[in-house]
Amino acid sequence: MKERQVPDWLEVLERCGLEVAGKAEQDGPPVDSAIYAVNGFEVEPAVAIPASSPHAADELDEAWHHRASQAPLYGENGEFLILPPVSGGSEVGWVRVKDPVGRNLPSRIAGAAGSPEFVAVSPDGRHLCAASVEDDDYWVVVHEF
């Protein structure tokens, strides 16, 4: 008997400690718009942390969670939408998740996916908070649609 195959993106989200509540087909902004809001030419970070800092990962974790709570990223039940932080994640689209751990998400994503980069939006698709690696810095990017 063959075991059920779990998609790579789902396995990575679970290894990050996120609880997957399902695909969010219509809830998020267009994926291309969200990616451009993070990687566009004129994007300015809300926070830039030198990757060479001795505590860069901890600083990124703290900065991302602080900005995510201010955005506001989390819905009433603590859910938000995320693009799976894997190759081809933008083709998967938005996935509705909950973070029961509630801390160190960029570090947990780096541990599971190899990089702390990810894009998350609020359940209504209006507020974005992302972690990005740009040159020698970690960025926290905040955007409102």
Secondary structure, 3 states (H helix, E strand, C coil): CCCCCCCHHHHHHHHCCCEEEEECCCCCCCHHHHHHHHHCCCCCCCEEEECCCCCHHHHHHHHHHHHHHHCCCCCCCCEEEECCCCCCHHHHCCEEEECCCCCCHHHHHHHHHCCCCEEEECCCCCEEEEEEEECCEEEEEEEEC
